[in-house]
Amino acid sequence: MNLFKRKSKKEKLEIKYRNKLEEAYKMSTVNRSKSDELTYEAEQILKQIENEK
């Protein structure tokens, strides 16, 4: 049972990636350019995740 296990850098990046995509989706109905910007940031985080492997 690992209640207090620390998250690895990869796990933190994955959470950040999911949050950016979720925020971009919500923003897509309000401000398309901001949504595109958030999607781009999410893609940059995904590249960092791939480099962690």
mmCIF entry with sequence, helices, sheets and N, C-alpha, C, O atoms, coordinates in Angstrom:
data_MODEL
# 
_entry.id   MODEL 
# 
_entity.id                         1 
_entity.type                       polymer 
_entity.pdbx_number_of_molecules   1 
# 
_entity_poly.entity_id                      1 
_entity_poly.type                           'polypeptide(L)' 
_entity_poly.nstd_linkage                   no 
_entity_poly.nstd_monomer                   no 
_entity_poly.pdbx_seq_one_letter_code       MNLFKRKSKKEKLEIKYRNKLEEAYKMSTVNRSKSDELTYEAEQILKQIENEK 
_entity_poly.pdbx_seq_one_letter_code_can   MNLFKRKSKKEKLEIKYRNKLEEAYKMSTVNRSKSDELTYEAEQILKQIENEK 
_entity_poly.pdbx_strand_id                 A 
# 
loop_
_entity_poly_seq.entity_id 
_entity_poly_seq.num 
_entity_poly_seq.mon_id 
_entity_poly_seq.hetero 
1 1  MET n 
1 2  ASN n 
1 3  LEU n 
1 4  PHE n 
1 5  LYS n 
1 6  ARG n 
1 7  LYS n 
1 8  SER n 
1 9  LYS n 
1 10 LYS n 
1 11 GLU n 
1 12 LYS n 
1 13 LEU n 
1 14 GLU n 
1 15 ILE n 
1 16 LYS n 
1 17 TYR n 
1 18 ARG n 
1 19 ASN n 
1 20 LYS n 
1 21 LEU n 
1 22 GLU n 
1 23 GLU n 
1 24 ALA n 
1 25 TYR n 
1 26 LYS n 
1 27 MET n 
1 28 SER n 
1 29 THR n 
1 30 VAL n 
1 31 ASN n 
1 32 ARG n 
1 33 SER n 
1 34 LYS n 
1 35 SER n 
1 36 ASP n 
1 37 GLU n 
1 38 LEU n 
1 39 THR n 
1 40 TYR n 
1 41 GLU n 
1 42 ALA n 
1 43 GLU n 
1 44 GLN n 
1 45 ILE n 
1 46 LEU n 
1 47 LYS n 
1 48 GLN n 
1 49 ILE n 
1 50 GLU n 
1 51 ASN n 
1 52 GLU n 
1 53 LYS n 
# 
_struct_asym.id          A 
_struct_asym.entity_id   1 
# 
loop_
_struct_conf.conf_type_id 
_struct_conf.id 
_struct_conf.pdbx_PDB_helix_id 
_struct_conf.beg_label_comp_id 
_struct_conf.beg_label_asym_id 
_struct_conf.beg_label_seq_id 
_struct_conf.pdbx_beg_PDB_ins_code 
_struct_conf.end_label_comp_id 
_struct_conf.end_label_asym_id 
_struct_conf.end_label_seq_id 
_struct_conf.pdbx_end_PDB_ins_code 
_struct_conf.beg_auth_comp_id 
_struct_conf.beg_auth_asym_id 
_struct_conf.beg_auth_seq_id 
_struct_conf.end_auth_comp_id 
_struct_conf.end_auth_asym_id 
_struct_conf.end_auth_seq_id 
_struct_conf.pdbx_PDB_helix_class 
_struct_conf.details 
_struct_conf.pdbx_PDB_helix_length 
HELX_P HELX_P1 AA1 LYS A 9  ? MET A 27 ? LYS A 9  MET A 27 1 ? 19 
HELX_P HELX_P2 AA2 ARG A 32 ? GLU A 52 ? ARG A 32 GLU A 52 1 ? 21 
# 
_struct_conf_type.id          HELX_P 
_struct_conf_type.criteria    ? 
_struct_conf_type.reference   ? 
# 
loop_
_atom_site.group_PDB 
_atom_site.id 
_atom_site.type_symbol 
_atom_site.label_atom_id 
_atom_site.label_alt_id 
_atom_site.label_comp_id 
_atom_site.label_asym_id 
_atom_site.label_entity_id 
_atom_site.label_seq_id 
_atom_site.pdbx_PDB_ins_code 
_atom_site.Cartn_x 
_atom_site.Cartn_y 
_atom_site.Cartn_z 
_atom_site.occupancy 
_atom_site.B_iso_or_equiv 
_atom_site.pdbx_formal_charge 
_atom_site.auth_seq_id 
_atom_site.auth_comp_id 
_atom_site.auth_asym_id 
_atom_site.auth_atom_id 
_atom_site.pdbx_PDB_model_num 
ATOM 1   N N  . MET A 1 1  ? 0.835   -1.173 0.000   1.00 0.00 ? 1  MET A N  1 
ATOM 2   C CA . MET A 1 1  ? 0.000   0.000  0.000   1.00 0.00 ? 1  MET A CA 1 
ATOM 3   C C  . MET A 1 1  ? 0.884   1.242  0.000   1.00 0.00 ? 1  MET A C  1 
ATOM 4   O O  . MET A 1 1  ? 1.627   1.479  0.953   1.00 0.00 ? 1  MET A O  1 
ATOM 5   N N  . ASN A 1 2  ? 0.808   2.012  -1.036  1.00 0.00 ? 2  ASN A N  1 
ATOM 6   C CA . ASN A 1 2  ? 1.668   3.184  -1.199  1.00 0.00 ? 2  ASN A CA 1 
ATOM 7   C C  . ASN A 1 2  ? 0.866   4.473  -1.116  1.00 0.00 ? 2  ASN A C  1 
ATOM 8   O O  . ASN A 1 2  ? 0.694   5.170  -2.116  1.00 0.00 ? 2  ASN A O  1 
ATOM 9   N N  . LEU A 1 3  ? 0.382   4.784  0.061   1.00 0.00 ? 3  LEU A N  1 
ATOM 10  C CA . LEU A 1 3  ? -0.410  6.003  0.213   1.00 0.00 ? 3  LEU A CA 1 
ATOM 11  C C  . LEU A 1 3  ? 0.417   7.258  0.006   1.00 0.00 ? 3  LEU A C  1 
ATOM 12  O O  . LEU A 1 3  ? -0.070  8.247  -0.542  1.00 0.00 ? 3  LEU A O  1 
ATOM 13  N N  . PHE A 1 4  ? 1.660   7.217  0.441   1.00 0.00 ? 4  PHE A N  1 
ATOM 14  C CA . PHE A 1 4  ? 2.480   8.413  0.403   1.00 0.00 ? 4  PHE A CA 1 
ATOM 15  C C  . PHE A 1 4  ? 3.633   8.301  -0.581  1.00 0.00 ? 4  PHE A C  1 
ATOM 16  O O  . PHE A 1 4  ? 4.677   8.930  -0.408  1.00 0.00 ? 4  PHE A O  1 
ATOM 17  N N  . LYS A 1 5  ? 3.433   7.499  -1.609  1.00 0.00 ? 5  LYS A N  1 
ATOM 18  C CA . LYS A 1 5  ? 4.459   7.330  -2.627  1.00 0.00 ? 5  LYS A CA 1 
ATOM 19  C C  . LYS A 1 5  ? 4.593   8.627  -3.429  1.00 0.00 ? 5  LYS A C  1 
ATOM 20  O O  . LYS A 1 5  ? 3.590   9.211  -3.839  1.00 0.00 ? 5  LYS A O  1 
ATOM 21  N N  . ARG A 1 6  ? 5.804   9.068  -3.649  1.00 0.00 ? 6  ARG A N  1 
ATOM 22  C CA . ARG A 1 6  ? 6.040   10.276 -4.448  1.00 0.00 ? 6  ARG A CA 1 
ATOM 23  C C  . ARG A 1 6  ? 5.808   9.970  -5.914  1.00 0.00 ? 6  ARG A C  1 
ATOM 24  O O  . ARG A 1 6  ? 6.048   8.859  -6.388  1.00 0.00 ? 6  ARG A O  1 
ATOM 25  N N  . LYS A 1 7  ? 5.345   10.965 -6.602  1.00 0.00 ? 7  LYS A N  1 
ATOM 26  C CA . LYS A 1 7  ? 5.112   10.810 -8.031  1.00 0.00 ? 7  LYS A CA 1 
ATOM 27  C C  . LYS A 1 7  ? 6.401   11.090 -8.784  1.00 0.00 ? 7  LYS A C  1 
ATOM 28  O O  . LYS A 1 7  ? 7.163   11.997 -8.449  1.00 0.00 ? 7  LYS A O  1 
ATOM 29  N N  . SER A 1 8  ? 6.616   10.290 -9.800  1.00 0.00 ? 8  SER A N  1 
ATOM 30  C CA . SER A 1 8  ? 7.798   10.496 -10.630 1.00 0.00 ? 8  SER A CA 1 
ATOM 31  C C  . SER A 1 8  ? 7.581   11.721 -11.511 1.00 0.00 ? 8  SER A C  1 
ATOM 32  O O  . SER A 1 8  ? 6.466   12.229 -11.635 1.00 0.00 ? 8  SER A O  1 
ATOM 33  N N  . LYS A 1 9  ? 8.659   12.179 -12.111 1.00 0.00 ? 9  LYS A N  1 
ATOM 34  C CA . LYS A 1 9  ? 8.577   13.337 -12.997 1.00 0.00 ? 9  LYS A CA 1 
ATOM 35  C C  . LYS A 1 9  ? 7.631   13.040 -14.160 1.00 0.00 ? 9  LYS A C  1 
ATOM 36  O O  . LYS A 1 9  ? 6.874   13.907 -14.596 1.00 0.00 ? 9  LYS A O  1 
ATOM 37  N N  . LYS A 1 10 ? 7.685   11.806 -14.654 1.00 0.00 ? 10 LYS A N  1 
ATOM 38  C CA . LYS A 1 10 ? 6.826   11.414 -15.773 1.00 0.00 ? 10 LYS A CA 1 
ATOM 39  C C  . LYS A 1 10 ? 5.351   11.478 -15.362 1.00 0.00 ? 10 LYS A C  1 
ATOM 40  O O  . LYS A 1 10 ? 4.517   11.964 -16.125 1.00 0.00 ? 10 LYS A O  1 
ATOM 41  N N  . GLU A 1 11 ? 5.030   10.994 -14.170 1.00 0.00 ? 11 GLU A N  1 
ATOM 42  C CA . GLU A 1 11 ? 3.647   11.019 -13.700 1.00 0.00 ? 11 GLU A CA 1 
ATOM 43  C C  . GLU A 1 11 ? 3.140   12.452 -13.552 1.00 0.00 ? 11 GLU A C  1 
ATOM 44  O O  . GLU A 1 11 ? 1.994   12.750 -13.888 1.00 0.00 ? 11 GLU A O  1 
ATOM 45  N N  . LYS A 1 12 ? 3.992   13.327 -13.052 1.00 0.00 ? 12 LYS A N  1 
ATOM 46  C CA . LYS A 1 12 ? 3.612   14.736 -12.901 1.00 0.00 ? 12 LYS A CA 1 
ATOM 47  C C  . LYS A 1 12 ? 3.351   15.369 -14.264 1.00 0.00 ? 12 LYS A C  1 
ATOM 48  O O  . LYS A 1 12 ? 2.400   16.134 -14.426 1.00 0.00 ? 12 LYS A O  1 
ATOM 49  N N  . LEU A 1 13 ? 4.193   15.052 -15.237 1.00 0.00 ? 13 LEU A N  1 
ATOM 50  C CA . LEU A 1 13 ? 4.010   15.590 -16.590 1.00 0.00 ? 13 LEU A CA 1 
ATOM 51  C C  . LEU A 1 13 ? 2.721   15.069 -17.223 1.00 0.00 ? 13 LEU A C  1 
ATOM 52  O O  . LEU A 1 13 ? 2.032   15.807 -17.928 1.00 0.00 ? 13 LEU A O  1 
ATOM 53  N N  . GLU A 1 14 ? 2.393   13.795 -16.973 1.00 0.00 ? 14 GLU A N  1 
ATOM 54  C CA . GLU A 1 14 ? 1.169   13.226 -17.529 1.00 0.00 ? 14 GLU A CA 1 
ATOM 55  C C  . GLU A 1 14 ? -0.065  13.919 -16.961 1.00 0.00 ? 14 GLU A C  1 
ATOM 56  O O  . GLU A 1 14 ? -1.031  14.165 -17.683 1.00 0.00 ? 14 GLU A O  1 
ATOM 57  N N  . ILE A 1 15 ? -0.033  14.229 -15.678 1.00 0.00 ? 15 ILE A N  1 
ATOM 58  C CA . ILE A 1 15 ? -1.149  14.941 -15.057 1.00 0.00 ? 15 ILE A CA 1 
ATOM 59  C C  . ILE A 1 15 ? -1.271  16.338 -15.643 1.00 0.00 ? 15 ILE A C  1 
ATOM 60  O O  . ILE A 1 15 ? -2.371  16.799 -15.949 1.00 0.00 ? 15 ILE A O  1 
ATOM 61  N N  . LYS A 1 16 ? -0.140  17.005 -15.798 1.00 0.00 ? 16 LYS A N  1 
ATOM 62  C CA . LYS A 1 16 ? -0.119  18.348 -16.371 1.00 0.00 ? 16 LYS A CA 1 
ATOM 63  C C  . LYS A 1 16 ? -0.656  18.324 -17.808 1.00 0.00 ? 16 LYS A C  1 
ATOM 64  O O  . LYS A 1 16 ? -1.398  19.216 -18.218 1.00 0.00 ? 16 LYS A O  1 
ATOM 65  N N  . TYR A 1 17 ? -0.270  17.294 -18.560 1.00 0.00 ? 17 TYR A N  1 
ATOM 66  C CA . TYR A 1 17 ? -0.719  17.128 -19.948 1.00 0.00 ? 17 TYR A CA 1 
ATOM 67  C C  . TYR A 1 17 ? -2.242  16.972 -20.006 1.00 0.00 ? 17 TYR A C  1 
ATOM 68  O O  . TYR A 1 17 ? -2.912  17.642 -20.793 1.00 0.00 ? 17 TYR A O  1 
ATOM 69  N N  . ARG A 1 18 ? -2.776  16.090 -19.173 1.00 0.00 ? 18 ARG A N  1 
ATOM 70  C CA . ARG A 1 18 ? -4.224  15.870 -19.152 1.00 0.00 ? 18 ARG A CA 1 
ATOM 71  C C  . ARG A 1 18 ? -4.981  17.144 -18.775 1.00 0.00 ? 18 ARG A C  1 
ATOM 72  O O  . ARG A 1 18 ? -6.022  17.453 -19.356 1.00 0.00 ? 18 ARG A O  1 
ATOM 73  N N  . ASN A 1 19 ? -4.454  17.869 -17.811 1.00 0.00 ? 19 ASN A N  1 
ATOM 74  C CA . ASN A 1 19 ? -5.102  19.116 -17.386 1.00 0.00 ? 19 ASN A CA 1 
ATOM 75  C C  . ASN A 1 19 ? -5.107  20.157 -18.502 1.00 0.00 ? 19 ASN A C  1 
ATOM 76  O O  . ASN A 1 19 ? -6.103  20.856 -18.690 1.00 0.00 ? 19 ASN A O  1 
ATOM 77  N N  . LYS A 1 20 ? -4.012  20.265 -19.239 1.00 0.00 ? 20 LYS A N  1 
ATOM 78  C CA . LYS A 1 20 ? -3.936  21.220 -20.357 1.00 0.00 ? 20 LYS A CA 1 
ATOM 79  C C  . LYS A 1 20 ? -4.947  20.863 -21.444 1.00 0.00 ? 20 LYS A C  1 
ATOM 80  O O  . LYS A 1 20 ? -5.624  21.737 -21.985 1.00 0.00 ? 20 LYS A O  1 
ATOM 81  N N  . LEU A 1 21 ? -5.043  19.566 -21.762 1.00 0.00 ? 21 LEU A N  1 
ATOM 82  C CA . LEU A 1 21 ? -5.995  19.151 -22.788 1.00 0.00 ? 21 LEU A CA 1 
ATOM 83  C C  . LEU A 1 21 ? -7.436  19.412 -22.349 1.00 0.00 ? 21 LEU A C  1 
ATOM 84  O O  . LEU A 1 21 ? -8.270  19.844 -23.144 1.00 0.00 ? 21 LEU A O  1 
ATOM 85  N N  . GLU A 1 22 ? -7.709  19.148 -21.096 1.00 0.00 ? 22 GLU A N  1 
ATOM 86  C CA . GLU A 1 22 ? -9.050  19.382 -20.564 1.00 0.00 ? 22 GLU A CA 1 
ATOM 87  C C  . GLU A 1 22 ? -9.393  20.872 -20.608 1.00 0.00 ? 22 GLU A C  1 
ATOM 88  O O  . GLU A 1 22 ? -10.504 21.248 -20.983 1.00 0.00 ? 22 GLU A O  1 
ATOM 89  N N  . GLU A 1 23 ? -8.451  21.701 -20.228 1.00 0.00 ? 23 GLU A N  1 
ATOM 90  C CA . GLU A 1 23 ? -8.653  23.145 -20.259 1.00 0.00 ? 23 GLU A CA 1 
ATOM 91  C C  . GLU A 1 23 ? -8.831  23.638 -21.697 1.00 0.00 ? 23 GLU A C  1 
ATOM 92  O O  . GLU A 1 23 ? -9.658  24.513 -21.956 1.00 0.00 ? 23 GLU A O  1 
ATOM 93  N N  . ALA A 1 24 ? -8.061  23.081 -22.624 1.00 0.00 ? 24 ALA A N  1 
ATOM 94  C CA . ALA A 1 24 ? -8.173  23.461 -24.036 1.00 0.00 ? 24 ALA A CA 1 
ATOM 95  C C  . ALA A 1 24 ? -9.546  23.083 -24.584 1.00 0.00 ? 24 ALA A C  1 
ATOM 96  O O  . ALA A 1 24 ? -10.139 23.835 -25.358 1.00 0.00 ? 24 ALA A O  1 
ATOM 97  N N  . TYR A 1 25 ? -10.043 21.927 -24.184 1.00 0.00 ? 25 TYR A N  1 
ATOM 98  C CA . TYR A 1 25 ? -11.370 21.485 -24.639 1.00 0.00 ? 25 TYR A CA 1 
ATOM 99  C C  . TYR A 1 25 ? -12.454 22.436 -24.144 1.00 0.00 ? 25 TYR A C  1 
ATOM 100 O O  . TYR A 1 25 ? -13.344 22.828 -24.899 1.00 0.00 ? 25 TYR A O  1 
ATOM 101 N N  . LYS A 1 26 ? -12.368 22.800 -22.864 1.00 0.00 ? 26 LYS A N  1 
ATOM 102 C CA . LYS A 1 26 ? -13.358 23.720 -22.301 1.00 0.00 ? 26 LYS A CA 1 
ATOM 103 C C  . LYS A 1 26 ? -13.279 25.091 -22.974 1.00 0.00 ? 26 LYS A C  1 
ATOM 104 O O  . LYS A 1 26 ? -14.302 25.735 -23.207 1.00 0.00 ? 26 LYS A O  1 
ATOM 105 N N  . MET A 1 27 ? -12.081 25.523 -23.278 1.00 0.00 ? 27 MET A N  1 
ATOM 106 C CA . MET A 1 27 ? -11.870 26.837 -23.867 1.00 0.00 ? 27 MET A CA 1 
ATOM 107 C C  . MET A 1 27 ? -12.300 26.865 -25.336 1.00 0.00 ? 27 MET A C  1 
ATOM 108 O O  . MET A 1 27 ? -12.550 27.943 -25.875 1.00 0.00 ? 27 MET A O  1 
ATOM 109 N N  . SER A 1 28 ? -12.390 25.716 -25.990 1.00 0.00 ? 28 SER A N  1 
ATOM 110 C CA . SER A 1 28 ? -12.670 25.674 -27.425 1.00 0.00 ? 28 SER A CA 1 
ATOM 111 C C  . SER A 1 28 ? -14.025 26.278 -27.783 1.00 0.00 ? 28 SER A C  1 
ATOM 112 O O  . SER A 1 28 ? -14.211 26.737 -28.910 1.00 0.00 ? 28 SER A O  1 
ATOM 113 N N  . THR A 1 29 ? -14.964 26.286 -26.857 1.00 0.00 ? 29 THR A N  1 
ATOM 114 C CA . THR A 1 29 ? -16.282 26.859 -27.155 1.00 0.00 ? 29 THR A CA 1 
ATOM 115 C C  . THR A 1 29 ? -16.314 28.364 -26.920 1.00 0.00 ? 29 THR A C  1 
ATOM 116 O O  . THR A 1 29 ? -17.219 29.052 -27.391 1.00 0.00 ? 29 THR A O  1 
ATOM 117 N N  . VAL A 1 30 ? -15.319 28.875 -26.189 1.00 0.00 ? 30 VAL A N  1 
ATOM 118 C CA . VAL A 1 30 ? -15.311 30.287 -25.820 1.00 0.00 ? 30 VAL A CA 1 
ATOM 119 C C  . VAL A 1 30 ? -14.307 31.082 -26.646 1.00 0.00 ? 30 VAL A C  1 
ATOM 120 O O  . VAL A 1 30 ? -14.637 32.116 -27.228 1.00 0.00 ? 30 VAL A O  1 
ATOM 121 N N  . ASN A 1 31 ? -13.060 30.576 -26.686 1.00 0.00 ? 31 ASN A N  1 
ATOM 122 C CA . ASN A 1 31 ? -11.982 31.327 -27.318 1.00 0.00 ? 31 ASN A CA 1 
ATOM 123 C C  . ASN A 1 31 ? -11.090 30.340 -28.064 1.00 0.00 ? 31 ASN A C  1 
ATOM 124 O O  . ASN A 1 31 ? -10.240 29.677 -27.470 1.00 0.00 ? 31 ASN A O  1 
ATOM 125 N N  . ARG A 1 32 ? -11.296 30.256 -29.355 1.00 0.00 ? 32 ARG A N  1 
ATOM 126 C CA . ARG A 1 32 ? -10.597 29.247 -30.162 1.00 0.00 ? 32 ARG A CA 1 
ATOM 127 C C  . ARG A 1 32 ? -9.084  29.457 -30.176 1.00 0.00 ? 32 ARG A C  1 
ATOM 128 O O  . ARG A 1 32 ? -8.340  28.477 -30.133 1.00 0.00 ? 32 ARG A O  1 
ATOM 129 N N  . SER A 1 33 ? -8.611  30.681 -30.234 1.00 0.00 ? 33 SER A N  1 
ATOM 130 C CA . SER A 1 33 ? -7.169  30.918 -30.285 1.00 0.00 ? 33 SER A CA 1 
ATOM 131 C C  . SER A 1 33 ? -6.507  30.512 -28.968 1.00 0.00 ? 33 SER A C  1 
ATOM 132 O O  . SER A 1 33 ? -5.398  29.978 -28.968 1.00 0.00 ? 33 SER A O  1 
ATOM 133 N N  . LYS A 1 34 ? -7.186  30.765 -27.848 1.00 0.00 ? 34 LYS A N  1 
ATOM 134 C CA . LYS A 1 34 ? -6.646  30.349 -26.546 1.00 0.00 ? 34 LYS A CA 1 
ATOM 135 C C  . LYS A 1 34 ? -6.627  28.815 -26.467 1.00 0.00 ? 34 LYS A C  1 
ATOM 136 O O  . LYS A 1 34 ? -5.698  28.232 -25.908 1.00 0.00 ? 34 LYS A O  1 
ATOM 137 N N  . SER A 1 35 ? -7.637  28.177 -27.020 1.00 0.00 ? 35 SER A N  1 
ATOM 138 C CA . SER A 1 35 ? -7.697  26.719 -27.052 1.00 0.00 ? 35 SER A CA 1 
ATOM 139 C C  . SER A 1 35 ? -6.526  26.149 -27.851 1.00 0.00 ? 35 SER A C  1 
ATOM 140 O O  . SER A 1 35 ? -5.901  25.172 -27.438 1.00 0.00 ? 35 SER A O  1 
ATOM 141 N N  . ASP A 1 36 ? -6.233  26.765 -28.997 1.00 0.00 ? 36 ASP A N  1 
ATOM 142 C CA . ASP A 1 36 ? -5.106  26.323 -29.822 1.00 0.00 ? 36 ASP A CA 1 
ATOM 143 C C  . ASP A 1 36 ? -3.783  26.480 -29.069 1.00 0.00 ? 36 ASP A C  1 
ATOM 144 O O  . ASP A 1 36 ? -2.900  25.627 -29.156 1.00 0.00 ? 36 ASP A O  1 
ATOM 145 N N  . GLU A 1 37 ? -3.665  27.574 -28.336 1.00 0.00 ? 37 GLU A N  1 
ATOM 146 C CA . GLU A 1 37 ? -2.454  27.829 -27.555 1.00 0.00 ? 37 GLU A CA 1 
ATOM 147 C C  . GLU A 1 37 ? -2.277  26.762 -26.464 1.00 0.00 ? 37 GLU A C  1 
ATOM 148 O O  . GLU A 1 37 ? -1.169  26.270 -26.250 1.00 0.00 ? 37 GLU A O  1 
ATOM 149 N N  . LEU A 1 38 ? -3.362  26.411 -25.783 1.00 0.00 ? 38 LEU A N  1 
ATOM 150 C CA . LEU A 1 38 ? -3.299  25.392 -24.736 1.00 0.00 ? 38 LEU A CA 1 
ATOM 151 C C  . LEU A 1 38 ? -2.983  24.010 -25.323 1.00 0.00 ? 38 LEU A C  1 
ATOM 152 O O  . LEU A 1 38 ? -2.262  23.216 -24.719 1.00 0.00 ? 38 LEU A O  1 
ATOM 153 N N  . THR A 1 39 ? -3.531  23.744 -26.496 1.00 0.00 ? 39 THR A N  1 
ATOM 154 C CA . THR A 1 39 ? -3.246  22.470 -27.165 1.00 0.00 ? 39 THR A CA 1 
ATOM 155 C C  . THR A 1 39 ? -1.771  22.384 -27.532 1.00 0.00 ? 39 THR A C  1 
ATOM 156 O O  . THR A 1 39 ? -1.152  21.330 -27.388 1.00 0.00 ? 39 THR A O  1 
ATOM 157 N N  . TYR A 1 40 ? -1.212  23.486 -28.003 1.00 0.00 ? 40 TYR A N  1 
ATOM 158 C CA . TYR A 1 40 ? 0.213   23.533 -28.325 1.00 0.00 ? 40 TYR A CA 1 
ATOM 159 C C  . TYR A 1 40 ? 1.059   23.272 -27.075 1.00 0.00 ? 40 TYR A C  1 
ATOM 160 O O  . TYR A 1 40 ? 2.031   22.518 -27.124 1.00 0.00 ? 40 TYR A O  1 
ATOM 161 N N  . GLU A 1 41 ? 0.682   23.898 -25.959 1.00 0.00 ? 41 GLU A N  1 
ATOM 162 C CA . GLU A 1 41 ? 1.410   23.676 -24.703 1.00 0.00 ? 41 GLU A CA 1 
ATOM 163 C C  . GLU A 1 41 ? 1.325   22.212 -24.284 1.00 0.00 ? 41 GLU A C  1 
ATOM 164 O O  . GLU A 1 41 ? 2.304   21.647 -23.795 1.00 0.00 ? 41 GLU A O  1 
ATOM 165 N N  . ALA A 1 42 ? 0.162   21.598 -24.472 1.00 0.00 ? 42 ALA A N  1 
ATOM 166 C CA . ALA A 1 42 ? -0.008  20.184 -24.145 1.00 0.00 ? 42 ALA A CA 1 
ATOM 167 C C  . ALA A 1 42 ? 0.903   19.314 -25.013 1.00 0.00 ? 42 ALA A C  1 
ATOM 168 O O  . ALA A 1 42 ? 1.474   18.336 -24.531 1.00 0.00 ? 42 ALA A O  1 
ATOM 169 N N  . GLU A 1 43 ? 1.035   19.667 -26.277 1.00 0.00 ? 43 GLU A N  1 
ATOM 170 C CA . GLU A 1 43 ? 1.916   18.912 -27.176 1.00 0.00 ? 43 GLU A CA 1 
ATOM 171 C C  . GLU A 1 43 ? 3.375   19.017 -26.734 1.00 0.00 ? 43 GLU A C  1 
ATOM 172 O O  . GLU A 1 43 ? 4.132   18.052 -26.845 1.00 0.00 ? 43 GLU A O  1 
ATOM 173 N N  . GLN A 1 44 ? 3.766   20.190 -26.231 1.00 0.00 ? 44 GLN A N  1 
ATOM 174 C CA . GLN A 1 44 ? 5.134   20.363 -25.739 1.00 0.00 ? 44 GLN A CA 1 
ATOM 175 C C  . GLN A 1 44 ? 5.373   19.482 -24.515 1.00 0.00 ? 44 GLN A C  1 
ATOM 176 O O  . GLN A 1 44 ? 6.447   18.901 -24.363 1.00 0.00 ? 44 GLN A O  1 
ATOM 177 N N  . ILE A 1 45 ? 4.379   19.386 -23.654 1.00 0.00 ? 45 ILE A N  1 
ATOM 178 C CA . ILE A 1 45 ? 4.484   18.527 -22.470 1.00 0.00 ? 45 ILE A CA 1 
ATOM 179 C C  . ILE A 1 45 ? 4.569   17.065 -22.903 1.00 0.00 ? 45 ILE A C  1 
ATOM 180 O O  . ILE A 1 45 ? 5.320   16.286 -22.315 1.00 0.00 ? 45 ILE A O  1 
ATOM 181 N N  . LEU A 1 46 ? 3.807   16.693 -23.921 1.00 0.00 ? 46 LEU A N  1 
ATOM 182 C CA . LEU A 1 46 ? 3.854   15.324 -24.431 1.00 0.00 ? 46 LEU A CA 1 
ATOM 183 C C  . LEU A 1 46 ? 5.246   14.972 -24.952 1.00 0.00 ? 46 LEU A C  1 
ATOM 184 O O  . LEU A 1 46 ? 5.715   13.849 -24.765 1.00 0.00 ? 46 LEU A O  1 
ATOM 185 N N  . LYS A 1 47 ? 5.900   15.919 -25.599 1.00 0.00 ? 47 LYS A N  1 
ATOM 186 C CA . LYS A 1 47 ? 7.264   15.698 -26.067 1.00 0.00 ? 47 LYS A CA 1 
ATOM 187 C C  . LYS A 1 47 ? 8.202   15.463 -24.888 1.00 0.00 ? 47 LYS A C  1 
ATOM 188 O O  . LYS A 1 47 ? 9.097   14.621 -24.969 1.00 0.00 ? 47 LYS A O  1 
ATOM 189 N N  . GLN A 1 48 ? 8.006   16.195 -23.797 1.00 0.00 ? 48 GLN A N  1 
ATOM 190 C CA . GLN A 1 48 ? 8.821   15.997 -22.605 1.00 0.00 ? 48 GLN A CA 1 
ATOM 191 C C  . GLN A 1 48 ? 8.590   14.598 -22.024 1.00 0.00 ? 48 GLN A C  1 
ATOM 192 O O  . GLN A 1 48 ? 9.530   13.941 -21.576 1.00 0.00 ? 48 GLN A O  1 
ATOM 193 N N  . ILE A 1 49 ? 7.340   14.154 -22.036 1.00 0.00 ? 49 ILE A N  1 
ATOM 194 C CA . ILE A 1 49 ? 7.008   12.821 -21.529 1.00 0.00 ? 49 ILE A CA 1 
ATOM 195 C C  . ILE A 1 49 ? 7.715   11.757 -22.362 1.00 0.00 ? 49 ILE A C  1 
ATOM 196 O O  . ILE A 1 49 ? 8.268   10.803 -21.815 1.00 0.00 ? 49 ILE A O  1 
ATOM 197 N N  . GLU A 1 50 ? 7.699   11.919 -23.675 1.00 0.00 ? 50 GLU A N  1 
ATOM 198 C CA . GLU A 1 50 ? 8.340   10.953 -24.561 1.00 0.00 ? 50 GLU A CA 1 
ATOM 199 C C  . GLU A 1 50 ? 9.856   10.930 -24.332 1.00 0.00 ? 50 GLU A C  1 
ATOM 200 O O  . GLU A 1 50 ? 10.481  9.878  -24.470 1.00 0.00 ? 50 GLU A O  1 
ATOM 201 N N  . ASN A 1 51 ? 10.448  12.062 -23.989 1.00 0.00 ? 51 ASN A N  1 
ATOM 202 C CA . ASN A 1 51 ? 11.886  12.123 -23.717 1.00 0.00 ? 51 ASN A CA 1 
ATOM 203 C C  . ASN A 1 51 ? 12.250  11.473 -22.390 1.00 0.00 ? 51 ASN A C  1 
ATOM 204 O O  . ASN A 1 51 ? 13.407  11.107 -22.181 1.00 0.00 ? 51 ASN A O  1 
ATOM 205 N N  . GLU A 1 52 ? 11.286  11.325 -21.494 1.00 0.00 ? 52 GLU A N  1 
ATOM 206 C CA . GLU A 1 52 ? 11.525  10.720 -20.180 1.00 0.00 ? 52 GLU A CA 1 
ATOM 207 C C  . GLU A 1 52 ? 11.720  9.206  -20.291 1.00 0.00 ? 52 GLU A C  1 
ATOM 208 O O  . GLU A 1 52 ? 12.320  8.603  -19.401 1.00 0.00 ? 52 GLU A O  1 
ATOM 209 N N  . LYS A 1 53 ? 11.235  8.590  -21.344 1.00 0.00 ? 53 LYS A N  1 
ATOM 210 C CA . LYS A 1 53 ? 11.297  7.127  -21.469 1.00 0.00 ? 53 LYS A CA 1 
ATOM 211 C C  . LYS A 1 53 ? 12.692  6.617  -21.537 1.00 0.00 ? 53 LYS A C  1 
ATOM 212 O O  . LYS A 1 53 ? 12.903  5.408  -21.644 1.00 0.00 ? 53 LYS A O  1 
# 
